[in-house]
Each structure stands twice: as structure tokens, then as C-alpha cells.
Amino acid sequence: MTQIQDTREGQRLSINQQGTAHWKHWGPYLSDRQWGTVREDYSADGQPWTYFSYEDARFRAYRWGEDGIAGLCDSDQRLCFAVTLWNGQDDFLKERLFGLTNGEGNHGEDVKEYYFYLDNVPTHAYMKCLYKYPQAKFPYADLRAENARRKADPASFEYELLDTGVFAENRYFDVLIEYAKQTPEDICIQLTITNRGPEVAPLHVLPTLWFRNNWSWDHSVTKPLLRSGSAQQDNLHVIEAQGGAQDIGTMWLYAEGADGVLFTENETNNAHFGWGANASPYVKDAFEQYIIHGQQAAVNPAQVGTKATPAYALQLAAGETRVLRLRLSNNAAMSDLFEATNFSALFQTRQQEAAEFYQAVNPNPLSDDLRNIQHQAFVGMLWNKQFYYYMVKEWLNGDPAYPPPPAQRKNGRNSAWKHLFMKDIISMPDTWEYPWFAAWDLAFHAIPLAMIDSTLAKQQMLSLMQPWSMHPNGQIPAYEWSFNDLNPPVQAWAAWRVYKIEAKMYGAGDRIFLEQVFQKLALYFTWWLNRKDVDGNDIFQGGFLGLDNIGPFDRSNIPAGISGYVDQSDATGWMGMFSLNMLRIAIELASQDVTYEQMAVQFLLQFLFIARAINEIGDDGENLWDDVDGFYYDVLHLADDVEIDGQKFLSLKLRSVVGLVPLLAIEGIDLKFFNSPNLADFRQRFDHLLNANTDLTSHDNVEIQGAMDSGFMQGIMLALVKPERLKRILTRLLDENEFLSPYGIRSLSKYHEQHPYILPGITAANGQPYKVQYTPAESRTNDFGGNSNWRGPIWFPINFLLIEALQKFHQYLGDSFKVECPTGSGNNMTLWEVAAELSARLMSIFQQDSANGQRPVYGGVTTFQSDPDWKDFILFYEYFHGDNGAGLGASHQTGWTGVVAKLIQQWSEYTGQNQAPRPSITDL
């Protein structure tokens, strides 16, 4: 069995980490969308979608980043490369992916293109992406108009590009973009273009090279230069890129067989907007003016600029394939640039190395279909790495070369984060729909990334905890729409998982990383204690906490007619989990450094305080646990002048994932740590708590026990939920009429389909009730922009955590602890078997079924289900239909849905081989 480190890609990773060669210098760091982002918004009203539109992007230089189709750039995004296309029909060039804004889409923002990430490796020595470009005029207006019409009916489906008929008779081009690195600074580029249609069709291809514009905003910056270079052979064009102050040295783009080379500036066309004269007659949209409108004067005849492209005008017969070959290199004098043994063979070699790398990552037996799904999940994670640049202070103040922005921005969005300065490669949830980091998403991204590039995973975890990103008060920034928002505090859990995954797959965990993250998260934990516990009683609030429309109202902005605040089962459960995660890390560190022992004691006490409080909030009978329903609920504290049935608080009896979060607060302490000399004081205090502080350790809402005879671990289990309550909750969780879907755990109980929850005694300002009904597909409200739905669909992050929690419970409760799965079936399973069953259901979303080869993720879309040129390309959606598993929301959110790669890994190691779990289940 080949070890990961022994593969060629593993060796490149090692070389990169040592600093011998910077194999990650160039990568897929170009965003799919820069327009419509907060960073590019300098408006007075904070409306980024309208301030900088898709159409604007053709004429207007970006301030903070660049975008393109399947693009490439260096790690500081100084020099960029991407493919531009024109089918002879569109009104403008296809330079970037099109999608609807939040206001245009009938379910929020949504990309309306088809592209697939097919291969990539951590060093990006090989990358492959497929884009499908229609031959007919792209239906921009139709997509906007029909989706706008459908907004009147919240239950209507999104109107997609396939629905327009533009792909009828396969009248489209497959544009396959491949990159293969000969060296870290020598990148071969191959564009394989196939006419899938029945007739000859024209296509203009413009493989474009340009510098990110950082000179227009500050006149002290030296402007870089692209110019025509000298060709060393016939049929070759050369573009020389002189970085100047951009500090990338000189690079050359070699293009074989181009019709010519066009040059312009990557600068705003001020005249187009009526903003005055252009600084240069050659502006950002010059290639469009030249190619489509025949304006010869639009491009620079001197063949210099900051944006350039070799131009290819192709005519492809039906079924014909053409291959275009380019090379971006720091080598000025290269011979035989495109000779087969030098160029084509490199692609074959790098592709084979990629296959060998992923085989080493998962050497277990696996079906071709599952291996393909796992492979594409890893690949999507790597393509979603993006250059992210945002200096909030400069953004608020404006740039020296431009007039000051509107004064009201000084106290508007993100104004409390003036210290934030981020310029890094960050894993994005979805580089079109969410081209910015999200704090809790990033924690889940780290899990599959740790399997293939543990260094990257650790960098991602630490990126939001640096002095220039983390707030001085200890808060971790949520996302650029509002850094002040709050996501679930899952960073300690993710850091521990990254540490254990690295130890299992690569031989050793990184204790320095664990110490760094622990120290930062101790600040974040304290921030939570001080800011999100209104009454100081260890019961927490937190607002929407990433669950958007989960409740009858926005928990972050309680309506004026209700006022008050909400004691949240999920916030309190998350903090219980956070406490245990920090306890586990502290114990690991204390085993070699006694300094951390007292921190372990502190986090143990904090967990016990939370466990007691969740069941004893006050003397007035308030309780997050409902003993009649056997479920945890939020409790609404009403404003001083409001009562319902004589009560000042109200249990919100809505069965959702909010009530499942307390299950996640479970952790174990192995005896080998418990008996460590470095933990003698911890052990003494622990024993004292058990014997003398029974108010903390012996009540209905905490479980502290050693392994039973039937358990696997020798140690202590700590959990918010006792086994008796666990069984009651699982009765609902595993009920197919409630949470259990054929494809995983729903975010809201199906019970509420026929029994909607209605907030009693209070109505909204418009007289309508505050109501929640099971909705398995897209949201039927405009809450949080309407582009996500937690009222029924299946979400991978919560499912993943539930599976892990069940495995941990099994670790200590053993094979004798069984529950019915599904509820009422008479089929009793251990918790390990239940976890395996949930994993299988989640995996089946992407798998071809045995009956007709259909993938649930694609629902009733015939093209994706049966067309051989589509059906094996996997899209990892944001969330999934609660009843049929169809993909919903953002279509390229490999992000947290990428944890399916970890589920497949575990399934192949255990369930797929009928192997029982080993004691060190937390290493899974």
C-alpha cells in the first residue's frame, strides 16, 4: 500500500511545506464572482448587488479582487489567467459566470451556468474543469424575467438554464480547461473544445492574461506591464508580463496557433458610465468592442497594456474537437514548447499522479461510483480556494485617488472591524454564490481538507484567529455581510478533528497548531460567556446562529411586538459542546505540559455549570427540556409589558435541529490521560466534584460515567444528555414521520407539515401569525434573503455532527444500548449501526440507485440523469430536499457538503468491509 507521503503529489506537498519549492504559488484562486460583493460596495445604502452589477463588471475595474471562468492566478492575485468565449450570438463576451442577484432570483441569488470541477490536487500541479457554453444566444433576459415572474409564487421552482431550451439538440460547446505544472512556475494550459451539436458552429476563444488593478486606487503604485514578446518559433505568439512592483518577476504566456494578440488596460471605462474622460483610450471592455463590434481602435496597436489575450476564431463541425495549447512560464527561452513528449505527456503524467494520490488517501475497497463521488468532493474543495482581500479601514475611508465614499458608511456595515486586514487564500463555501469566508462553514471545510492537505486545513482554521482578523474583544468574524453576526462555535471541535485526522493519516498530530488554536479559542469562549449569556446563568442566546429561518421569527432581530429575548437550546448546546471540546484539547496538551491542567479544570467546571443550568434556569419553572415531549425547545422571554396566559416566558414547541444540538455535547476522557501524572490535580478535583458537588454532577441533564462492560473505551464519558433522554430524542430523530428522511436527518420535523407551529397570542404587524411549516424544498419566505431553508431540508453539517455524536455515545454505551431504527420498525440497532445507516442515507444522495441508475441529487432533471456527457458529473449542493434528496440552494457548495468525503472514507474502512469499530473511534 502506497503511503500518501510517498506519492509524487505527497512529495510535492512536503517540498512546498519545507519551502524548497513553492508548488502552491499558482492555483485556482480566481473567484467565480467578484461583482455584487460587500468588498466592492461603496454605496451609501449598503446594497452591493445593485452597486456593482454583472453588467458593470464588463466595463469597471474591481478594487479588491478579480473573477473569471476556471481561472488561475498567483497566491497574491497579481497576475490572472482565465478563458473568455463568444459564440457569435451573444451581445457581449462570456468573461464570467452569470447568475441572478438576491433580488432577481425567485429563491435568492443563484448562478445560471453549468460547470464542473473534475480534477485537482493540493499543490494544483494538475487541475481540470469543464464549462458548457450554449451555441444559441445566452438567455439572460429570459432567466431574469421568468424567475421574477415566479417570485409571486413562493412554492415555485427556480427557472434554470436547462429549462430555457438553450441546450436543445445538444447545441453547446464542451470547454475543458486543464492546467499541468512542469515546475512551480511553468504551467502548461490545454483547452479542449468539443461541438456537441448537430451542425457546424463558430466559437471565439480568448485565453486572457491580466494584472489585478491596484494602481488606479493609489497613484504611488507602479503600474505593471504586458507587452508582445518575441516568438522563438513559427505559429507562436508570446505575451511578456513584467510584474514591476507586483513582485512576481517576469512571466511569459506562450500561445500556439493564435490568430493574433490583443492588448488593452484593465481599467474602468469611465465614459461608459458618464464619469468623465478615460485615463487611456484602451479600457476593460476593449476586447468586446473589437471582437463583437469590429472597433479596431479599441485595442492598443502598440501591443502593450495590463490585459491581453491571444485570439482564436474557430469553426467546429458537428462532434469536432479542437485542442488549444498555451504555456505560462517564468522561462524566457524555451524550445519545443508544445512537443508531445514535453507537453501532452505532462498532462498524462500529472493526471495519473492525481489518481495515485487519491488512491493512497483512500486505499480501501470502494465502488467506482463512490470513488468518483469522493474524488469530486475533494476536487471541489480545492477549486473553492480563493484569494480573499479586504482591508476594512481602507474600505471605509476610501482610496487616495478617488473622492471619499458616503459619510454614512463610517458607521455602517463592519465599521466596528476597522482592524480587519485579510489577504489570504481561503476556502470559500461556494465561489459564485458565497465568494467570501463564513466562520462555521470554514470549520467543516477543514475536515475533508485535513485528509488531503493537513497544512492547508490548519492554515484555514487559524486564518480567522489572527490579530488582524479576530476582533480584539475575542469575537471571530462571521462573514463579510456582517462580521458581527454569530455562527455556532464549532472551531474547537474542528481543530481537534483536524489534529486527530492528521495523526491518523499522516502519522502525527501537530501540537503547536493545537496550542495556537486553543489559546485563541479561549478568548472566543470568554467572549461568548460575557456577551451571550444575558442573565449570567449559563444559558445562552446567540440569535439565528447560522440556522436562518429555523424559528417563527428572526432570533437575531426579535420583532418589536414580541421584544424580550430567547434562551436557546442550540446556543446552550453549542456552548456545552464548546466546553467539552476545549476540555479535550486541554487534556491532550496537559499530558505533556502541566500548564494546561488548570485550563482543563476550568472547562470541566464550565461544562458542568451549563449542564446544570439547562435544566434549572430559574425558580419560575422555565425549562429548555420538555419532559412530556421528550425534546429540547427554545424559551422566549417576553418584554416587561407582555404576557401570554399569565406567563412571562413561552416554550417554543417547534421540533427542529435546534432541539438536537444538545446531543452534540459529548466527549470522552481515556484512562491513559486520566491517569497521567500531569493530570493528578485534575483527577483529584474531578473525584471531589463527583463526591461532594452532586448538584453539578448528579441530576437529569448530565451524564458522567465510566465505560460499561459492553463499552469499548476505558475512560469517562461526559454528555449533556443522559442515556434515558437520548433514547427519547432518538425516538423522534429516527421516526420517518418526523426527522428521518430516506436521505438523512431533516432540519425540521415532518410532523409540522400537517401541524404547523403557530406562535400563540402574538401576531405580526400585518396581522399574520408567526408560523413555521415543514417545507422540504426551497424556502417559501423571504427571510434571510430567501436563498436558504432550515424548515425541512437536509443539511450535511448538522447530520455529520449527529453521526459523530452517536458514534461517541456507542463508544461508551456499547452494543447493549440499542434503539429502533426506523422508529416503529422493530429493527433494533446499536448506535454505531444507526450512525452507519445515517451515513449511508446521506451518501445515497449522490449515488446511482440500483433500479435505474438515477442520482437523487438531480431529482427529475433528465439531462443530468441520463445524458452520458452530464450524468457522472457531481454537484455538491448547499442543502437537499427533505423527502427526495434533490440538490437545493448553492450548486457548487462543495464547502461543508464536502464532508461527504469523510463519510465515504469511514464507510469504506468499516461498514463497507463489515468491520466493527475499534476503540479509538474518535480518531475516525
C-alpha positions, -999 to +999 in steps of 0.1 A: +000+000+000+015+033-011+016+059+017+002+094+009+036+110+016+053+086-009+031+096-039+045+122-062+019+147-051+027+139-014+063+146-021+054+179-037+034+188-007+064+181+015+087+201-007+062+230-006+059+229+032+097+229+035+099+260+013+122+243-012+098+250-040+065+269-039+042+245-057+011+263-044+022+297-057-002+293-086-037+279-082-074+282-088-075+313-066-095+334-090-131+339-078-161+329-098-178+362-088-163+394-076-192+417-086-220+421-061-198+416-031-196+437+000-159+444-007-168+461-040-197+481-025-191+518-018-227+527-018-245+548+009-273+523+014-251+491+016-267+473-014-238+455-031-260+437-057-271+469-073-240+490-067-218+467-088-237+445-112-229+417-136-232+442-165-210+467-147-182+441-144-176+443-182-167+479-180-155+485-145-122+476-127-125+457-094-109+472-063-104+441-042-101+410-065-108+395-099-131+369-114-132+346-144-141+312-157-120+283-144-092+308-138-057+307-124-037+333-105-007+336-081-013+335-044-014+373-041-036+376-072-012+398-090-014+381-124-045+363-136-055+340-164-089+328-174-109+318-205-132+342-223-156+329-250-180+343-277-204+321-296-211+347-323-247+353-309-244+369-275-244+407-271-212+406-251-183+382-243-186+354-218-159+365-194-175+355-162-203+332-150-238+347-150-263+344-122-292+362-106-289+386-078-307+381-045-335+404-057-338+388-091-339+351-081-372+337-070-352+319-042-324+344-038-291+346-057-283+317-080-257+310-107-273+301-140-244+282-157-232+247-159-196+240-149-180+210-132-148+206-112-133+174-124-098+172-110-073+190-088-046+181-063-035+201-032-004+217-050-025+223-081+001+205-102-029+193-121-064+209-124-093+202-147-127+220-151-155+216-177-177+245-188-207+240-210-214+271-233-246+273-254-243+280-291-275+300-292-278+334-277-275+331-239-310+337-224-300+364-199-333+383-202-355+351-201-338+339-170-344+372-153-379+377-164-392+342-157-376+340-123-390+374-115-425+361-125-421+331-103-413+352-073-451+357-069-455+321-060-430+311-032-437+274-039-425+276-075-392+260-086-363+280-098-361+286-135-328+271-146-307+274-178-317+239-190-354+250-186-349+277-213-343+251-240-309+267-249-293+232-247-318+216-270-303+191-296-271+194-276-263+227-293-235+237-269-197+235-266-179+215-240-149+236-230-125+215-210-098+236-192-067+218-179-036+230-161-005+209-156+027+223-139+060+213-152+076+233-123+060+256-098+065+285-123+059+266-156+023+259-162+010+241-193-026+250-203-047+229-225-082+239-238-101+210-254-133+223-271-159+200-285-190+209-305-218+187-291-243+200-315-255+186-349-242+214-371-210+235-377-208+263-351-184+293-346-166+300-314-141+327-305-117+318-277-098+344-258-074+329-232-069+362-212-040+373-191-043+404-169-030+422-139-053+428-109-057+466-108-041+481-078-027+512-094-059+531-101-067+535-064-032+547-053-011+567-077+020+558-058+018+522-070+039+514-101+018+501-129+028+467-143+031+459-180+021+433-205+037+435-239+042+415-270+072+392-267+095+377-293+085+343-306+112+316-309+093+296-335+066+298-361+029+297-353+036+311-318+026+343-300+041+355-268+029+379-241+055+391-217+043+400-182+065+424-163+054+425-127+073+456-116+061+464-081+038+434-083+068+414-073+063+383-094+093+388-117+086+383-154+063+357-168+056+347-204+024+334-219+031+313-250+002+306-273+002+282-301-017+289-334-035+321-323-048+344-350-032+373-332-028+390-298-049+419-284-039+444-257-058+469-235-058+481-200-076+466-170-091+499-162-126+513-159-144+527-189-154+559-172-170+573-203-195+544-204-208+554-170-207+592-177-179+595-151-157+617-172-129+610-196-109+577-196-073+578-184-065+557-215-084+551-248-079+514-241-102+501-213-115+470-197-142+462-223-119+467-253-119+430-265-157+431-266-157+462-287-131+447-310-144+412-314-182+418-314-185+454-328-154+455-350-139+486-334-103+483-344-093+513-324-105+497-291-073+477-287-038+491-284-018+488-317+014+493-297+007+458-282+012+469-246-012+471-216-023+454-185-048+430-201-040+409-231-052+378-250-043+355-279-074+354-301-087+323-318-116+323-342-128+286-346-153+269-368-162+234-354-181+208-373-207+187-355-189+165-330-155+180-338-129+186-310-101+212-312-072+215-288-056+248-280-023+248-262-007+276-241+020+278-215+025+303-187+061+302-176+090+322-160+113+307-186+121+332-214+138+309-238+120+276-242+123+252-271+098+226-282+072+243-260+044+221-273+062+190-284+042+159-275+068+143-252+072+176-234+036+189-233+009+162-239+029+136-219+029+160-189-009+161-187-010+123-188+017+121-161+000+146-138-034+131-142-020+097-133-002+112-103-035+127-092-052+093-094-024+077-074-026+103-047-064+099-042-060+061-042-034+065-014-058+088+005-084+060+004-069+026-003-100+008+009-123-012-014-148+011-030-172+010-059-163+031-089-193+053-083-184+061-047-148+066-055-158+091-082-181+109-057-153+111-031-128+122-057-150+150-070-158+161-034-121+165-027-116+183-061-144+207-054-129+216-021-096+225-038-113+245-066-131+265-039-099+280-026-099+317-034-078+348-030-096+370-004-086+406+001-103+431+024-089+460+045-119+473+063-103+506+074-093+515+038-127+503+025-145+526+049-122+556+043-120+552+005-089+554-017-064+583-021-071+586-059-108+588-055-133+610-037-143+600-002-172+575+000-206+584+015-201+595+051-228+572+065-206+542+056-183+552+085-209+539+110-225+512+088-216+476+079-184+463+095-175+497+109-166+480+142-140+459+125-115+485+113-086+464+124-095+436+099-070+431+072-072+399+053-052+390+022-050+352+020-061+321+002-093+310+019-117+281+014-150+295+002-184+279+007-192+285-030-170+308-051-200+321-070-229+323-045-208+328-014-174+342-026-164+351+009-154+331+040-180+320+066-168+311+100-187+279+108-186+267+071-148+270+072-147+247+102-164+220+083-142+226+052-112+217+073-124+181+078-120+169+042-091+192+036-072+177+065-074+143+047-056+156+017-036+186+029-034+189+066-012+220+064-039+238+044-066+227+069-046+241+098-040+274+079-077+277+073-085+272+110-060+298+121-069+323+094-098+338+114-079+338+147-051+361+137-047+395+154-057+411+120-089+391+117-101+381+152-117+411+170-096+424+199-126+415+222-122+379+211-150+375+186-144+356+154-157+373+123-187+356+108-187+367+071-183+399+052-220+407+050-218+413+088-188+403+107-208+410+139-232+381+132-227+349+152-222+314+139-221+282+160-188+280+179-176+248+162-139+258+157-126+239+187-144+207+175-129+212+140-094+219+154-095+187+174-107+167+144-080+181+122-054+172+148-067+136+150-072+132+113-036+143+107-023+119+133-042+090+118-035+097+081+000+112+083+015+097+115+015+126+139-007+154+151+006+190+152+007+200+189+019+235+181-012+240+160-033+227+188-017+251+213-022+280+190-058+274+183-065+266+220-052+299+231-072+319+206-103+299+212-100+305+250-106+342+241-135+333+219-150+312+247-147+340+271-164+364+246-193+340+244-196+339+282-195+376+286-217+386+256-242+359+250-255+350+285-280+377+292-288+367+328-254+353+337-269+319+344-250+297+319-280+297+294-271+312+261-286+333+234-269+339+200-296+348+175-301+329+143-268+310+147-265+301+111-299+284+110-315+313+092-353+308+091-355+280+116-378+298+140-411+316+138-392+349+138-356+361+133-339+352+166-313+378+159-339+406+154-369+398+176-399+418+163-409+449+183-443+434+191-426+405+209-394+420+222-376+403+250-350+376+243-347+339+236-330+313+257-317+290+231-314+252+232-289+253+203-268+281+217-266+264+251-259+230+235-232+246+213-216+261+244-218+227+262-201+212+232-175+240+230-167+234+267-161+197+261-140+203+230-118+227+249-116+203+278-105+175+255-078+197+239-066+209+273-062+173+285-042+164+253-019+194+259-016+188+296-004+153+291+029+168+280+026+203+296+012+206+330+005+243+324-028+233+307-041+212+336-059+242+353-075+251+320-088+216+318-104+220+352-119+253+342-136+239+311-148+209+330-165+232+356-180+254+328-195+223+312-210+212+345-224+247+351-241+246+316-254+211+322-270+222+355-284+254+341-300+238+310-324+221+334-326+247+362-329+281+345-350+298+372-374+294+400-404+302+378-405+267+361-387+277+329-370+247+313-354+241+279-362+203+283-398+194+278-403+161+297-437+155+281-425+158+246-391+144+253-374+172+234-354+205+239-371+237+229-361+274+229-378+296+255-390+331+247-387+357+274-414+383+267-410+421+272-420+436+305-454+446+293-463+414+275-477+382+289-492+350+274-516+331+295-502+349+325-467+338+318-436+359+311-419+332+291-430+308+264-416+274+254-414+275+216-426+239+209-411+236+175-393+203+168-362+213+148-325+208+148-324+234+175-335+207+199-310+182+186-279+203+192-276+193+230-269+158+217-236+170+202-222+179+236-205+146+244-168+138+249-147+111+265-115+111+286-094+080+281-080+064+312-045+068+298-049+105+300-070+104+332-041+086+350-014+108+336+009+124+364+004+157+347-033+155+354-032+145+391-048+177+402-074+174+376-082+139+386-084+149+423-108+178+415-129+155+393-133+130+421-142+158+445-169+170+422-184+136+419-185+131+456-191+165+471-208+186+444-237+164+434-257+195+424-233+197+395-227+160+387-259+141+397-290+154+380-312+147+350-292+167+325-257+154+327-242+120+322-208+112+338-199+076+338-171+051+331-173+026+303-198-002+308-188-037+305-202-037+269-184-004+261-153-001+240-134+027+258-118+026+292-125+061+305-151+087+314-179+099+293-193+134+297-225+144+280-254+169+283-279+141+275-283+111+297-290+077+280-326+078+291-332+111+274-310+101+245-335+072+237-365+096+239-349+121+215-338+093+191-374+080+190-382+112+172-349+116+153-354+081+138-391+084+131-397+086+093-428+108+100-406+132+119-368+138+113-357+106+095-357+110+057-345+084+032-316+107+027-306+118+062-319+139+091-343+167+082-338+202+097-375+203+109-398+175+119-422+164+091-448+164+119-451+202+112-463+196+076-498+188+089-493+206+122-477+239+116-463+256+146-480+290+153-467+313+180-496+317+204-510+350+214-489+373+192-493+383+155-470+402+132-476+439+123-495+428+092-519+407+113-504+374+101-494+347+126-458+338+132-459+304+117-435+276+108-445+247+085-424+218+072-411+228+038-388+202+023-376+222-006-367+259-012-379+285+013-414+299+009-404+331+028-380+359+021-364+355+055-326+360+052-329+367+015-349+336+008-319+316-005-317+291+023-342+270+042-339+253+075-376+243+077-373+208+064-343+202+040-313+180+049-281+199+057-248+180+058-230+198+087-257+190+113-260+154+100-223+150+102-221+161+138-251+139+148-234+109+133-202+116+152-221+121+184-239+088+180-205+071+174-192+086+206-222+075+226-217+040+213-181+041+222-191+042+259-226+027+260-216-003+238-235-029+219-261-035+246-276+000+241-300-003+212-328+017+197-354+011+170-343+023+136-365+034+120-388+040+149-417+015+149-399-009+125-390-035+152-354-033+139-331-026+168-297-012+161-266-002+182-257+035+179-228+026+157-252+009+133-276+039+135-247+062+126-237+039+097-273+039+085-275+077+085-241+079+067-254+055+040-286+076+035-265+108+031-241+091+007-270+078-014-280+114-023-251+113-048-251+076-058-267+060-087-296+039-075-297+002-083-330+003-101-324+028-129-290+045-123-306+077-112-289+101-086-314+116-061-293+148-061-305+156-096-342+149-090-362+149-122-337+167-144-334+142-173-302+156-188-283+151-155-298+116-150-293+101-184-271+121-208-236+104-209-220+139-212-236+150-179-246+122-157-213+114-139-205+149-130-214+155-094-226+188-079-224+193-042-254+215-033-259+236-002-288+215+011-311+188-001-348+181-004-361+166+028-382+139+011-365+131-023-328+142-017-327+166-047-300+193-045-311+228-035-295+262-029-260+270-040-250+244-066-212+244-060-211+245-022-187+216-020-177+236+011-194+219+040-212+193+019-177+181+011-177+163+044-194+135+024-158+126+015-151+118+052-183+098+055-173+077+024-138+072+039-152+059+071-178+037+054-151+022+032-129+015+062-156-001+084-191-007+072-180-015+036-158-042+049-181-054+077-155-042+102-165-034+138-154-001+152-121-001+170-117+015+205-101+047+192-133+057+174-126+094+180-097+090+155-123+084+128 
